[in-house]
Amino acid sequence: MSITVNIYYKGENGSAAAFAEEMKESGTVDFIRSEEGNERYEYWFSEENPDCVLLIDRWRDQKSLDIHHSSPAMEKIAALREKYKLTMTVERFEDTADIPDGDKKFIR
């Protein structure tokens, strides 16, 4: 059962996008993607709110996520969040293999 965490980073005057760019340029994103159990680490930019960036972060299981939370990458992330004065909203989802029959008709 995978765990998906959506993190909405919000800032002002392009700071959220600058944060995501520095995360990529510093190699932190590549490091996280190479961590055991990481299944997805991807930034999305809002067309409606340019001061918000969505991170979709997916892990194989809670153990993998816990190991990530204790990794050196978390210190880098925290420092960059502080540098860019970002706030966060977090949503967490646990995947299920079962898709209700009522939903299946909408999936191609």
Backbone torsions as a table, in degrees:
resi	resn	phi	psi	omega
1	MET	NA	115.7	179.2
2	SER	-81.1	156.2	177.4
3	ILE	-118.3	125.5	176.6
4	THR	-111.4	130.6	178.2
5	VAL	-119.2	119.7	173.8
6	ASN	-97.0	123.8	178.3
7	ILE	-118.5	120.9	177.3
8	TYR	-97.2	110.9	177.3
9	TYR	-92.7	126.6	-179.0
10	LYS	-124.5	137.4	179.0
11	GLY	-149.7	-159.1	-179.8
12	GLU	-129.9	149.4	172.8
13	ASN	54.0	42.6	176.0
14	GLY	81.3	9.5	-176.2
15	SER	-66.7	-33.2	179.4
16	ALA	-66.6	-41.9	177.4
17	ALA	-66.2	-38.5	178.0
18	ALA	-64.4	-38.3	175.6
19	PHE	-58.8	-51.0	-178.8
20	ALA	-60.5	-40.3	179.8
21	GLU	-64.6	-43.3	179.1
22	GLU	-67.8	-34.6	175.5
23	MET	-58.9	-43.0	179.7
24	LYS	-69.8	-50.2	-175.5
25	GLU	-64.3	-30.6	-178.4
26	SER	-78.1	-9.8	-178.3
27	GLY	88.4	-0.3	-178.6
28	THR	-65.9	-40.0	179.1
29	VAL	-62.8	-46.2	179.0
30	ASP	-61.8	-39.5	178.0
31	PHE	-60.1	-47.8	-178.3
32	ILE	-63.9	-42.4	179.3
33	ARG	-62.5	-25.5	-179.9
34	SER	-87.8	-7.4	-179.3
35	GLU	-66.5	142.7	177.5
36	GLU	-57.1	125.7	176.5
37	GLY	95.5	-9.5	177.8
38	ASN	-76.7	128.9	-179.7
39	GLU	-111.1	-19.7	179.8
40	ARG	-164.8	138.3	174.2
41	TYR	-150.1	100.9	-169.4
42	GLU	-145.0	133.1	177.0
43	TYR	-93.7	141.8	176.3
44	TRP	-127.8	140.7	-177.2
45	PHE	-108.6	133.6	-176.3
46	SER	-80.1	127.7	174.6
47	GLU	-72.6	-31.8	-176.4
48	GLU	-85.9	-27.1	-178.7
49	ASN	-135.6	92.7	-176.5
50	PRO	-66.4	-10.4	177.8
51	ASP	-95.4	16.8	179.2
52	CYS	-131.0	134.1	175.4
53	VAL	-124.7	133.0	178.1
54	LEU	-99.7	128.8	171.2
55	LEU	-104.4	124.8	172.1
56	ILE	-102.5	114.9	-172.4
57	ASP	-122.5	115.2	-174.1
58	ARG	-123.5	134.3	-177.1
59	TRP	-128.1	147.9	-178.3
60	ARG	-58.8	-39.6	-176.5
61	ASP	-162.7	175.4	-178.2
62	GLN	-63.9	-37.1	179.5
63	LYS	-59.7	-44.8	178.5
64	SER	-61.8	-41.9	178.8
65	LEU	-65.2	-41.4	178.4
66	ASP	-62.1	-41.8	178.1
67	ILE	-63.4	-42.6	176.9
68	HIS	-59.0	-43.3	-178.2
69	HIS	-63.8	-20.9	178.3
70	SER	-101.3	7.8	-177.6
71	SER	-83.4	162.1	177.4
72	PRO	-61.2	-23.1	179.6
73	ALA	-61.1	-31.9	-178.1
74	MET	-66.0	-35.3	176.3
75	GLU	-64.5	-41.3	178.7
76	LYS	-64.4	-44.9	179.7
77	ILE	-60.5	-46.8	-179.4
78	ALA	-61.1	-41.4	179.7
79	ALA	-64.8	-41.1	179.6
80	LEU	-70.7	-36.6	175.9
81	ARG	-60.1	-41.4	179.0
82	GLU	-67.0	-45.5	-179.6
83	LYS	-55.4	-42.8	-176.2
84	TYR	-95.0	4.2	176.5
85	LYS	53.1	53.1	-177.2
86	LEU	-95.4	147.6	167.9
87	THR	-108.8	163.5	-175.2
88	MET	-134.6	146.8	166.4
89	THR	-124.6	135.5	-174.0
90	VAL	-123.9	136.9	172.0
91	GLU	-123.7	141.8	-179.1
92	ARG	-127.3	135.8	-179.1
93	PHE	-132.7	139.3	172.8
94	GLU	-110.6	127.3	-174.2
95	ASP	-72.8	149.9	172.7
96	THR	-129.0	146.6	179.9
97	ALA	-80.1	-15.6	-175.6
98	ASP	-87.0	119.6	173.3
99	ILE	-105.1	122.7	-179.3
100	PRO	-58.1	144.3	-179.4
101	ASP	-54.6	-37.6	-179.9
102	GLY	-63.7	-25.6	178.9
103	ASP	-87.1	-26.7	-174.5
104	LYS	-60.3	-31.5	-177.1
105	LYS	-67.9	-14.8	-179.5
106	PHE	-96.4	-2.8	-176.7
107	ILE	-103.5	129.3	179.9
108	ARG	-98.8	NA	NA
